[in-house]
Amino acid sequence: IECACSGVMACSTCHVVVDAADFDRVGEPCDAELDMLDLAFDPQPTSRLGCQLTLTRDLDGLRLAIPDDAHNLMDD
């Protein structure tokens, strides 16, 4: 997943949608992440910025989807 802002929550190129059954496993997004997700294309109730997810063994089997429209517009 591309992260155009280097993980500082200044873009939404790493927008992912966590499976509803797994959403509680990833923790709550902070206010800054929620603000950036408001700018993402078609955010869902279980949307997160991939750069803010810390993958650990506890998240083994985590299911998420990368929206078709999640990409760096600078590459277009």
PDB file with SEQRES, HELIX, SHEET and CRYST1 records, atoms N, CA, C and O in Angstrom:
SEQRES   1 A   76  ILE GLU CYS ALA CYS SER GLY VAL MET ALA CYS SER THR          
SEQRES   2 A   76  CYS HIS VAL VAL VAL ASP ALA ALA ASP PHE ASP ARG VAL          
SEQRES   3 A   76  GLY GLU PRO CYS ASP ALA GLU LEU ASP MET LEU ASP LEU          
SEQRES   4 A   76  ALA PHE ASP PRO GLN PRO THR SER ARG LEU GLY CYS GLN          
SEQRES   5 A   76  LEU THR LEU THR ARG ASP LEU ASP GLY LEU ARG LEU ALA          
SEQRES   6 A   76  ILE PRO ASP ASP ALA HIS ASN LEU MET ASP ASP                  
HELIX    1 AA1 PHE A   23  VAL A   26  5                                   4    
HELIX    2 AA2 ASP A   31  LEU A   37  1                                   7    
HELIX    3 AA3 GLY A   50  GLN A   52  5                                   3    
HELIX    4 AA4 ARG A   57  LEU A   59  5                                   3    
HELIX    5 AA5 LEU A   73  ASP A   75  5                                   3    
SHEET    1 AA1 3 SER A  47  LEU A  49  0                                        
SHEET    2 AA1 3 HIS A  15  VAL A  18 -1                                        
SHEET    3 AA1 3 LEU A  64  ALA A  65 -1                                        
CRYST1    1.000    1.000    1.000  90.00  90.00  90.00 P 1           1          
ATOM      1  N   ILE A   1       0.857  -1.176   0.000  1.00  0.00           N  
ATOM      2  CA  ILE A   1       0.000   0.000   0.000  1.00  0.00           C  
ATOM      3  C   ILE A   1       0.897   1.230   0.000  1.00  0.00           C  
ATOM      4  O   ILE A   1       1.791   1.365   0.836  1.00  0.00           O  
ATOM      5  N   GLU A   2       0.649   2.105  -0.930  1.00  0.00           N  
ATOM      6  CA  GLU A   2       1.432   3.338  -0.969  1.00  0.00           C  
ATOM      7  C   GLU A   2       0.963   4.289   0.119  1.00  0.00           C  
ATOM      8  O   GLU A   2      -0.226   4.378   0.426  1.00  0.00           O  
ATOM      9  N   CYS A   3       1.907   4.983   0.681  1.00  0.00           N  
ATOM     10  CA  CYS A   3       1.618   5.986   1.703  1.00  0.00           C  
ATOM     11  C   CYS A   3       2.350   7.254   1.278  1.00  0.00           C  
ATOM     12  O   CYS A   3       3.528   7.418   1.594  1.00  0.00           O  
ATOM     13  N   ALA A   4       1.680   8.140   0.577  1.00  0.00           N  
ATOM     14  CA  ALA A   4       2.317   9.313  -0.011  1.00  0.00           C  
ATOM     15  C   ALA A   4       2.848  10.296   1.030  1.00  0.00           C  
ATOM     16  O   ALA A   4       3.736  11.089   0.717  1.00  0.00           O  
ATOM     17  N   CYS A   5       2.334  10.267   2.249  1.00  0.00           N  
ATOM     18  CA  CYS A   5       2.740  11.243   3.269  1.00  0.00           C  
ATOM     19  C   CYS A   5       3.737  10.673   4.273  1.00  0.00           C  
ATOM     20  O   CYS A   5       4.051  11.329   5.266  1.00  0.00           O  
ATOM     21  N   SER A   6       4.229   9.492   4.035  1.00  0.00           N  
ATOM     22  CA  SER A   6       5.195   8.837   4.939  1.00  0.00           C  
ATOM     23  C   SER A   6       4.603   8.530   6.310  1.00  0.00           C  
ATOM     24  O   SER A   6       5.331   8.466   7.300  1.00  0.00           O  
ATOM     25  N   GLY A   7       3.308   8.344   6.370  1.00  0.00           N  
ATOM     26  CA  GLY A   7       2.671   7.900   7.606  1.00  0.00           C  
ATOM     27  C   GLY A   7       2.345   8.971   8.624  1.00  0.00           C  
ATOM     28  O   GLY A   7       2.169   8.662   9.803  1.00  0.00           O  
ATOM     29  N   VAL A   8       2.260  10.234   8.200  1.00  0.00           N  
ATOM     30  CA  VAL A   8       1.966  11.310   9.147  1.00  0.00           C  
ATOM     31  C   VAL A   8       0.505  11.769   9.093  1.00  0.00           C  
ATOM     32  O   VAL A   8       0.176  12.846   9.591  1.00  0.00           O  
ATOM     33  N   MET A   9      -0.352  10.974   8.503  1.00  0.00           N  
ATOM     34  CA  MET A   9      -1.792  11.244   8.413  1.00  0.00           C  
ATOM     35  C   MET A   9      -2.103  12.545   7.687  1.00  0.00           C  
ATOM     36  O   MET A   9      -2.981  13.302   8.102  1.00  0.00           O  
ATOM     37  N   ALA A  10      -1.377  12.801   6.594  1.00  0.00           N  
ATOM     38  CA  ALA A  10      -1.612  13.994   5.795  1.00  0.00           C  
ATOM     39  C   ALA A  10      -2.226  13.662   4.435  1.00  0.00           C  
ATOM     40  O   ALA A  10      -2.365  14.539   3.582  1.00  0.00           O  
ATOM     41  N   CYS A  11      -2.591  12.395   4.236  1.00  0.00           N  
ATOM     42  CA  CYS A  11      -3.237  11.977   2.995  1.00  0.00           C  
ATOM     43  C   CYS A  11      -4.100  10.755   3.311  1.00  0.00           C  
ATOM     44  O   CYS A  11      -4.176  10.323   4.461  1.00  0.00           O  
ATOM     45  N   SER A  12      -4.737  10.212   2.304  1.00  0.00           N  
ATOM     46  CA  SER A  12      -5.533   8.995   2.525  1.00  0.00           C  
ATOM     47  C   SER A  12      -5.210   7.938   1.475  1.00  0.00           C  
ATOM     48  O   SER A  12      -6.054   7.097   1.165  1.00  0.00           O  
ATOM     49  N   THR A  13      -3.994   7.971   0.924  1.00  0.00           N  
ATOM     50  CA  THR A  13      -3.627   6.998  -0.100  1.00  0.00           C  
ATOM     51  C   THR A  13      -3.563   5.582   0.447  1.00  0.00           C  
ATOM     52  O   THR A  13      -3.629   4.624  -0.324  1.00  0.00           O  
ATOM     53  N   CYS A  14      -3.438   5.429   1.753  1.00  0.00           N  
ATOM     54  CA  CYS A  14      -3.369   4.094   2.356  1.00  0.00           C  
ATOM     55  C   CYS A  14      -4.706   3.678   2.976  1.00  0.00           C  
ATOM     56  O   CYS A  14      -4.747   2.798   3.836  1.00  0.00           O  
ATOM     57  N   HIS A  15      -5.785   4.305   2.543  1.00  0.00           N  
ATOM     58  CA  HIS A  15      -7.130   3.996   3.043  1.00  0.00           C  
ATOM     59  C   HIS A  15      -7.437   2.511   2.861  1.00  0.00           C  
ATOM     60  O   HIS A  15      -7.323   1.976   1.759  1.00  0.00           O  
ATOM     61  N   VAL A  16      -7.821   1.861   3.938  1.00  0.00           N  
ATOM     62  CA  VAL A  16      -8.252   0.464   3.890  1.00  0.00           C  
ATOM     63  C   VAL A  16      -9.578   0.346   4.624  1.00  0.00           C  
ATOM     64  O   VAL A  16      -9.922   1.190   5.451  1.00  0.00           O  
ATOM     65  N   VAL A  17     -10.312  -0.703   4.314  1.00  0.00           N  
ATOM     66  CA  VAL A  17     -11.571  -0.987   5.004  1.00  0.00           C  
ATOM     67  C   VAL A  17     -11.394  -2.316   5.720  1.00  0.00           C  
ATOM     68  O   VAL A  17     -11.243  -3.365   5.094  1.00  0.00           O  
ATOM     69  N   VAL A  18     -11.415  -2.249   7.036  1.00  0.00           N  
ATOM     70  CA  VAL A  18     -11.247  -3.441   7.864  1.00  0.00           C  
ATOM     71  C   VAL A  18     -12.569  -4.197   7.900  1.00  0.00           C  
ATOM     72  O   VAL A  18     -13.633  -3.593   8.027  1.00  0.00           O  
ATOM     73  N   ASP A  19     -12.499  -5.508   7.789  1.00  0.00           N  
ATOM     74  CA  ASP A  19     -13.697  -6.339   7.892  1.00  0.00           C  
ATOM     75  C   ASP A  19     -14.382  -6.037   9.226  1.00  0.00           C  
ATOM     76  O   ASP A  19     -13.720  -5.944  10.260  1.00  0.00           O  
ATOM     77  N   ALA A  20     -15.692  -5.887   9.200  1.00  0.00           N  
ATOM     78  CA  ALA A  20     -16.444  -5.529  10.411  1.00  0.00           C  
ATOM     79  C   ALA A  20     -16.189  -6.493  11.559  1.00  0.00           C  
ATOM     80  O   ALA A  20     -16.157  -6.078  12.717  1.00  0.00           O  
ATOM     81  N   ALA A  21     -16.008  -7.768  11.257  1.00  0.00           N  
ATOM     82  CA  ALA A  21     -15.769  -8.761  12.307  1.00  0.00           C  
ATOM     83  C   ALA A  21     -14.409  -8.570  12.972  1.00  0.00           C  
ATOM     84  O   ALA A  21     -14.196  -9.046  14.087  1.00  0.00           O  
ATOM     85  N   ASP A  22     -13.492  -7.882  12.304  1.00  0.00           N  
ATOM     86  CA  ASP A  22     -12.144  -7.668  12.836  1.00  0.00           C  
ATOM     87  C   ASP A  22     -11.909  -6.256  13.357  1.00  0.00           C  
ATOM     88  O   ASP A  22     -10.860  -5.984  13.940  1.00  0.00           O  
ATOM     89  N   PHE A  23     -12.859  -5.362  13.157  1.00  0.00           N  
ATOM     90  CA  PHE A  23     -12.614  -3.947  13.445  1.00  0.00           C  
ATOM     91  C   PHE A  23     -12.216  -3.692  14.893  1.00  0.00           C  
ATOM     92  O   PHE A  23     -11.339  -2.865  15.144  1.00  0.00           O  
ATOM     93  N   ASP A  24     -12.824  -4.366  15.836  1.00  0.00           N  
ATOM     94  CA  ASP A  24     -12.489  -4.155  17.249  1.00  0.00           C  
ATOM     95  C   ASP A  24     -11.055  -4.560  17.567  1.00  0.00           C  
ATOM     96  O   ASP A  24     -10.494  -4.108  18.565  1.00  0.00           O  
ATOM     97  N   ARG A  25     -10.465  -5.391  16.747  1.00  0.00           N  
ATOM     98  CA  ARG A  25      -9.102  -5.872  16.990  1.00  0.00           C  
ATOM     99  C   ARG A  25      -8.034  -4.819  16.702  1.00  0.00           C  
ATOM    100  O   ARG A  25      -6.930  -4.910  17.239  1.00  0.00           O  
ATOM    101  N   VAL A  26      -8.333  -3.827  15.873  1.00  0.00           N  
ATOM    102  CA  VAL A  26      -7.310  -2.867  15.456  1.00  0.00           C  
ATOM    103  C   VAL A  26      -7.240  -1.621  16.327  1.00  0.00           C  
ATOM    104  O   VAL A  26      -6.339  -0.803  16.143  1.00  0.00           O  
ATOM    105  N   GLY A  27      -8.147  -1.451  17.255  1.00  0.00           N  
ATOM    106  CA  GLY A  27      -8.132  -0.275  18.116  1.00  0.00           C  
ATOM    107  C   GLY A  27      -8.831   0.910  17.464  1.00  0.00           C  
ATOM    108  O   GLY A  27      -9.134   0.900  16.271  1.00  0.00           O  
ATOM    109  N   GLU A  28      -9.073   1.907  18.262  1.00  0.00           N  
ATOM    110  CA  GLU A  28      -9.801   3.087  17.804  1.00  0.00           C  
ATOM    111  C   GLU A  28      -8.878   4.059  17.074  1.00  0.00           C  
ATOM    112  O   GLU A  28      -7.737   4.257  17.492  1.00  0.00           O  
ATOM    113  N   PRO A  29      -9.353   4.664  15.995  1.00  0.00           N  
ATOM    114  CA  PRO A  29      -8.558   5.702  15.329  1.00  0.00           C  
ATOM    115  C   PRO A  29      -8.564   6.984  16.160  1.00  0.00           C  
ATOM    116  O   PRO A  29      -9.536   7.276  16.856  1.00  0.00           O  
ATOM    117  N   CYS A  30      -7.478   7.740  16.081  1.00  0.00           N  
ATOM    118  CA  CYS A  30      -7.420   9.022  16.786  1.00  0.00           C  
ATOM    119  C   CYS A  30      -8.204  10.069  15.982  1.00  0.00           C  
ATOM    120  O   CYS A  30      -8.611   9.813  14.848  1.00  0.00           O  
ATOM    121  N   ASP A  31      -8.410  11.237  16.572  1.00  0.00           N  
ATOM    122  CA  ASP A  31      -9.180  12.295  15.909  1.00  0.00           C  
ATOM    123  C   ASP A  31      -8.538  12.736  14.597  1.00  0.00           C  
ATOM    124  O   ASP A  31      -9.246  12.995  13.623  1.00  0.00           O  
ATOM    125  N   ALA A  32      -7.207  12.827  14.555  1.00  0.00           N  
ATOM    126  CA  ALA A  32      -6.523  13.247  13.327  1.00  0.00           C  
ATOM    127  C   ALA A  32      -6.756  12.239  12.201  1.00  0.00           C  
ATOM    128  O   ALA A  32      -6.934  12.623  11.045  1.00  0.00           O  
ATOM    129  N   GLU A  33      -6.753  10.951  12.544  1.00  0.00           N  
ATOM    130  CA  GLU A  33      -7.023   9.927  11.532  1.00  0.00           C  
ATOM    131  C   GLU A  33      -8.461  10.030  11.041  1.00  0.00           C  
ATOM    132  O   GLU A  33      -8.714   9.931   9.840  1.00  0.00           O  
ATOM    133  N   LEU A  34      -9.393  10.227  11.946  1.00  0.00           N  
ATOM    134  CA  LEU A  34     -10.797  10.375  11.551  1.00  0.00           C  
ATOM    135  C   LEU A  34     -10.987  11.585  10.641  1.00  0.00           C  
ATOM    136  O   LEU A  34     -11.750  11.527   9.676  1.00  0.00           O  
ATOM    137  N   ASP A  35     -10.290  12.683  10.951  1.00  0.00           N  
ATOM    138  CA  ASP A  35     -10.377  13.877  10.103  1.00  0.00           C  
ATOM    139  C   ASP A  35      -9.887  13.578   8.690  1.00  0.00           C  
ATOM    140  O   ASP A  35     -10.497  14.020   7.716  1.00  0.00           O  
ATOM    141  N   MET A  36      -8.787  12.830   8.572  1.00  0.00           N  
ATOM    142  CA  MET A  36      -8.258  12.507   7.245  1.00  0.00           C  
ATOM    143  C   MET A  36      -9.175  11.521   6.522  1.00  0.00           C  
ATOM    144  O   MET A  36      -9.348  11.613   5.307  1.00  0.00           O  
ATOM    145  N   LEU A  37      -9.760  10.585   7.258  1.00  0.00           N  
ATOM    146  CA  LEU A  37     -10.682   9.634   6.632  1.00  0.00           C  
ATOM    147  C   LEU A  37     -11.921  10.336   6.082  1.00  0.00           C  
ATOM    148  O   LEU A  37     -12.530   9.861   5.123  1.00  0.00           O  
ATOM    149  N   ASP A  38     -12.298  11.471   6.691  1.00  0.00           N  
ATOM    150  CA  ASP A  38     -13.416  12.251   6.159  1.00  0.00           C  
ATOM    151  C   ASP A  38     -13.132  12.729   4.737  1.00  0.00           C  
ATOM    152  O   ASP A  38     -14.061  13.000   3.976  1.00  0.00           O  
ATOM    153  N   LEU A  39     -11.855  12.834   4.379  1.00  0.00           N  
ATOM    154  CA  LEU A  39     -11.464  13.300   3.050  1.00  0.00           C  
ATOM    155  C   LEU A  39     -11.229  12.155   2.070  1.00  0.00           C  
ATOM    156  O   LEU A  39     -11.032  12.389   0.878  1.00  0.00           O  
ATOM    157  N   ALA A  40     -11.249  10.930   2.562  1.00  0.00           N  
ATOM    158  CA  ALA A  40     -11.028   9.760   1.702  1.00  0.00           C  
ATOM    159  C   ALA A  40     -12.248   9.541   0.810  1.00  0.00           C  
ATOM    160  O   ALA A  40     -13.363   9.936   1.152  1.00  0.00           O  
ATOM    161  N   PHE A  41     -12.018   8.907  -0.335  1.00  0.00           N  
ATOM    162  CA  PHE A  41     -13.119   8.585  -1.231  1.00  0.00           C  
ATOM    163  C   PHE A  41     -13.958   7.467  -0.629  1.00  0.00           C  
ATOM    164  O   PHE A  41     -13.439   6.390  -0.334  1.00  0.00           O  
ATOM    165  N   ASP A  42     -15.238   7.711  -0.448  1.00  0.00           N  
ATOM    166  CA  ASP A  42     -16.200   6.715   0.026  1.00  0.00           C  
ATOM    167  C   ASP A  42     -15.778   6.006   1.317  1.00  0.00           C  
ATOM    168  O   ASP A  42     -15.685   4.778   1.340  1.00  0.00           O  
ATOM    169  N   PRO A  43     -15.520   6.766   2.395  1.00  0.00           N  
ATOM    170  CA  PRO A  43     -15.147   6.110   3.652  1.00  0.00           C  
ATOM    171  C   PRO A  43     -16.291   5.262   4.198  1.00  0.00           C  
ATOM    172  O   PRO A  43     -17.464   5.591   4.024  1.00  0.00           O  
ATOM    173  N   GLN A  44     -15.936   4.193   4.847  1.00  0.00           N  
ATOM    174  CA  GLN A  44     -16.895   3.262   5.435  1.00  0.00           C  
ATOM    175  C   GLN A  44     -16.784   3.335   6.960  1.00  0.00           C  
ATOM    176  O   GLN A  44     -15.797   3.866   7.470  1.00  0.00           O  
ATOM    177  N   PRO A  45     -17.756   2.821   7.691  1.00  0.00           N  
ATOM    178  CA  PRO A  45     -17.672   2.838   9.158  1.00  0.00           C  
ATOM    179  C   PRO A  45     -16.433   2.125   9.705  1.00  0.00           C  
ATOM    180  O   PRO A  45     -15.987   2.420  10.814  1.00  0.00           O  
ATOM    181  N   THR A  46     -15.882   1.196   8.938  1.00  0.00           N  
ATOM    182  CA  THR A  46     -14.698   0.469   9.405  1.00  0.00           C  
ATOM    183  C   THR A  46     -13.436   0.873   8.639  1.00  0.00           C  
ATOM    184  O   THR A  46     -12.468   0.115   8.594  1.00  0.00           O  
ATOM    185  N   SER A  47     -13.446   2.063   8.041  1.00  0.00           N  
ATOM    186  CA  SER A  47     -12.263   2.558   7.340  1.00  0.00           C  
ATOM    187  C   SER A  47     -11.170   2.927   8.334  1.00  0.00           C  
ATOM    188  O   SER A  47     -11.437   3.394   9.441  1.00  0.00           O  
ATOM    189  N   ARG A  48      -9.941   2.704   7.909  1.00  0.00           N  
ATOM    190  CA  ARG A  48      -8.756   3.115   8.672  1.00  0.00           C  
ATOM    191  C   ARG A  48      -7.687   3.537   7.678  1.00  0.00           C  
ATOM    192  O   ARG A  48      -7.750   3.194   6.497  1.00  0.00           O  
ATOM    193  N   LEU A  49      -6.715   4.277   8.163  1.00  0.00           N  
ATOM    194  CA  LEU A  49      -5.518   4.551   7.382  1.00  0.00           C  
ATOM    195  C   LEU A  49      -4.552   3.415   7.660  1.00  0.00           C  
ATOM    196  O   LEU A  49      -4.184   3.167   8.808  1.00  0.00           O  
ATOM    197  N   GLY A  50      -4.148   2.732   6.610  1.00  0.00           N  
ATOM    198  CA  GLY A  50      -3.268   1.584   6.782  1.00  0.00           C  
ATOM    199  C   GLY A  50      -1.983   1.933   7.508  1.00  0.00           C  
ATOM    200  O   GLY A  50      -1.442   1.104   8.240  1.00  0.00           O  
ATOM    201  N   CYS A  51      -1.482   3.157   7.316  1.00  0.00           N  
ATOM    202  CA  CYS A  51      -0.232   3.562   7.959  1.00  0.00           C  
ATOM    203  C   CYS A  51      -0.363   3.665   9.469  1.00  0.00           C  
ATOM    204  O   CYS A  51       0.644   3.730  10.174  1.00  0.00           O  
ATOM    205  N   GLN A  52      -1.580   3.679   9.970  1.00  0.00           N  
ATOM    206  CA  GLN A  52      -1.785   3.799  11.411  1.00  0.00           C  
ATOM    207  C   GLN A  52      -2.070   2.458  12.082  1.00  0.00           C  
ATOM    208  O   GLN A  52      -2.275   2.401  13.295  1.00  0.00           O  
ATOM    209  N   LEU A  53      -2.085   1.394  11.308  1.00  0.00           N  
ATOM    210  CA  LEU A  53      -2.290   0.057  11.864  1.00  0.00           C  
ATOM    211  C   LEU A  53      -0.936  -0.573  12.157  1.00  0.00           C  
ATOM    212  O   LEU A  53      -0.089  -0.682  11.270  1.00  0.00           O  
ATOM    213  N   THR A  54      -0.737  -0.980  13.388  1.00  0.00           N  
ATOM    214  CA  THR A  54       0.487  -1.672  13.767  1.00  0.00           C  
ATOM    215  C   THR A  54       0.202  -3.159  13.722  1.00  0.00           C  
ATOM    216  O   THR A  54      -0.566  -3.683  14.529  1.00  0.00           O  
ATOM    217  N   LEU A  55       0.826  -3.831  12.773  1.00  0.00           N  
ATOM    218  CA  LEU A  55       0.576  -5.262  12.605  1.00  0.00           C  
ATOM    219  C   LEU A  55       1.395  -6.057  13.609  1.00  0.00           C  
ATOM    220  O   LEU A  55       2.620  -5.949  13.665  1.00  0.00           O  
ATOM    221  N   THR A  56       0.700  -6.849  14.393  1.00  0.00           N  
ATOM    222  CA  THR A  56       1.319  -7.704  15.399  1.00  0.00           C  
ATOM    223  C   THR A  56       0.768  -9.115  15.225  1.00  0.00           C  
ATOM    224  O   THR A  56      -0.157  -9.339  14.444  1.00  0.00           O  
ATOM    225  N   ARG A  57       1.337 -10.045  15.949  1.00  0.00           N  
ATOM    226  CA  ARG A  57       0.833 -11.424  15.895  1.00  0.00           C  
ATOM    227  C   ARG A  57      -0.633 -11.492  16.324  1.00  0.00           C  
ATOM    228  O   ARG A  57      -1.378 -12.355  15.861  1.00  0.00           O  
ATOM    229  N   ASP A  58      -1.042 -10.591  17.200  1.00  0.00           N  
ATOM    230  CA  ASP A  58      -2.440 -10.571  17.646  1.00  0.00           C  
ATOM    231  C   ASP A  58      -3.406 -10.289  16.493  1.00  0.00           C  
ATOM    232  O   ASP A  58      -4.588 -10.624  16.571  1.00  0.00           O  
ATOM    233  N   LEU A  59      -2.900  -9.674  15.428  1.00  0.00           N  
ATOM    234  CA  LEU A  59      -3.750  -9.354  14.280  1.00  0.00           C  
ATOM    235  C   LEU A  59      -3.634 -10.384  13.165  1.00  0.00           C  
ATOM    236  O   LEU A  59      -4.121 -10.157  12.058  1.00  0.00           O  
ATOM    237  N   ASP A  60      -2.996 -11.512  13.447  1.00  0.00           N  
ATOM    238  CA  ASP A  60      -2.885 -12.572  12.446  1.00  0.00           C  
ATOM    239  C   ASP A  60      -4.279 -12.943  11.944  1.00  0.00           C  
ATOM    240  O   ASP A  60      -5.186 -13.181  12.742  1.00  0.00           O  
ATOM    241  N   GLY A  61      -4.445 -12.991  10.649  1.00  0.00           N  
ATOM    242  CA  GLY A  61      -5.742 -13.317  10.058  1.00  0.00           C  
ATOM    243  C   GLY A  61      -6.638 -12.114   9.836  1.00  0.00           C  
ATOM    244  O   GLY A  61      -7.767 -12.266   9.371  1.00  0.00           O  
ATOM    245  N   LEU A  62      -6.153 -10.912  10.161  1.00  0.00           N  
ATOM    246  CA  LEU A  62      -6.935  -9.696   9.956  1.00  0.00           C  
ATOM    247  C   LEU A  62      -7.370  -9.603   8.498  1.00  0.00           C  
ATOM    248  O   LEU A  62      -6.570  -9.793   7.582  1.00  0.00           O  
ATOM    249  N   ARG A  63      -8.635  -9.310   8.305  1.00  0.00           N  
ATOM    250  CA  ARG A  63      -9.179  -9.174   6.956  1.00  0.00           C  
ATOM    251  C   ARG A  63      -9.480  -7.707   6.681  1.00  0.00           C  
ATOM    252  O   ARG A  63     -10.141  -7.027   7.466  1.00  0.00           O  
ATOM    253  N   LEU A  64      -8.980  -7.243   5.548  1.00  0.00           N  
ATOM    254  CA  LEU A  64      -9.264  -5.872   5.134  1.00  0.00           C  
ATOM    255  C   LEU A  64      -9.276  -5.802   3.620  1.00  0.00           C  
ATOM    256  O   LEU A  64      -8.785  -6.697   2.932  1.00  0.00           O  
ATOM    257  N   ALA A  65      -9.842  -4.732   3.124  1.00  0.00           N  
ATOM    258  CA  ALA A  65      -9.913  -4.516   1.677  1.00  0.00           C  
ATOM    259  C   ALA A  65      -9.282  -3.172   1.350  1.00  0.00           C  
ATOM    260  O   ALA A  65      -9.381  -2.218   2.121  1.00  0.00           O  
ATOM    261  N   ILE A  66      -8.637  -3.116   0.203  1.00  0.00           N  
ATOM    262  CA  ILE A  66      -8.092  -1.863  -0.302  1.00  0.00           C  
ATOM    263  C   ILE A  66      -9.075  -1.346  -1.351  1.00  0.00           C  
ATOM    264  O   ILE A  66      -9.260  -1.987  -2.385  1.00  0.00           O  
ATOM    265  N   PRO A  67      -9.706  -0.200  -1.101  1.00  0.00           N  
ATOM    266  CA  PRO A  67     -10.670   0.321  -2.072  1.00  0.00           C  
ATOM    267  C   PRO A  67     -10.010   0.577  -3.432  1.00  0.00           C  
ATOM    268  O   PRO A  67      -8.850   0.982  -3.498  1.00  0.00           O  
ATOM    269  N   ASP A  68     -10.746   0.341  -4.495  1.00  0.00           N  
ATOM    270  CA  ASP A  68     -10.223   0.563  -5.846  1.00  0.00           C  
ATOM    271  C   ASP A  68      -9.745   1.995  -6.050  1.00  0.00           C  
ATOM    272  O   ASP A  68      -8.815   2.234  -6.819  1.00  0.00           O  
ATOM    273  N   ASP A  69     -10.368   2.941  -5.372  1.00  0.00           N  
ATOM    274  CA  ASP A  69     -10.032   4.352  -5.559  1.00  0.00           C  
ATOM    275  C   ASP A  69      -8.967   4.858  -4.598  1.00  0.00           C  
ATOM    276  O   ASP A  69      -8.677   6.055  -4.587  1.00  0.00           O  
ATOM    277  N   ALA A  70      -8.383   3.991  -3.801  1.00  0.00           N  
ATOM    278  CA  ALA A  70      -7.313   4.399  -2.888  1.00  0.00           C  
ATOM    279  C   ALA A  70      -5.994   4.347  -3.642  1.00  0.00           C  
ATOM    280  O   ALA A  70      -5.395   3.283  -3.799  1.00  0.00           O  
ATOM    281  N   HIS A  71      -5.551   5.506  -4.105  1.00  0.00           N  
ATOM    282  CA  HIS A  71      -4.276   5.587  -4.811  1.00  0.00           C  
ATOM    283  C   HIS A  71      -3.755   7.018  -4.743  1.00  0.00           C  
ATOM    284  O   HIS A  71      -4.485   7.950  -4.405  1.00  0.00           O  
ATOM    285  N   ASN A  72      -2.504   7.164  -5.065  1.00  0.00           N  
ATOM    286  CA  ASN A  72      -1.853   8.461  -5.051  1.00  0.00           C  
ATOM    287  C   ASN A  72      -2.227   9.222  -6.319  1.00  0.00           C  
ATOM    288  O   ASN A  72      -1.830   8.827  -7.416  1.00  0.00           O  
ATOM    289  N   LEU A  73      -2.975  10.292  -6.184  1.00  0.00           N  
ATOM    290  CA  LEU A  73      -3.408  11.072  -7.343  1.00  0.00           C  
ATOM    291  C   LEU A  73      -2.235  11.719  -8.071  1.00  0.00           C  
ATOM    292  O   LEU A  73      -2.358  12.075  -9.243  1.00  0.00           O  
ATOM    293  N   MET A  74      -1.100  11.877  -7.393  1.00  0.00           N  
ATOM    294  CA  MET A  74       0.087  12.446  -8.035  1.00  0.00           C  
ATOM    295  C   MET A  74       0.642  11.506  -9.101  1.00  0.00           C  
ATOM    296  O   MET A  74       1.379  11.941  -9.985  1.00  0.00           O  
ATOM    297  N   ASP A  75       0.291  10.210  -9.024  1.00  0.00           N  
ATOM    298  CA  ASP A  75       0.760   9.235 -10.007  1.00  0.00           C  
ATOM    299  C   ASP A  75      -0.090   9.217 -11.273  1.00  0.00           C  
ATOM    300  O   ASP A  75       0.295   8.600 -12.266  1.00  0.00           O  
ATOM    301  N   ASP A  76      -1.242   9.888 -11.250  1.00  0.00           N  
ATOM    302  CA  ASP A  76      -2.150   9.881 -12.412  1.00  0.00           C  
ATOM    303  C   ASP A  76      -1.639  10.766 -13.530  1.00  0.00           C  
ATOM    304  O   ASP A  76      -2.280  10.873 -14.576  1.00  0.00           O  
TER     305      ASP A  76                                                      
END                                                                             
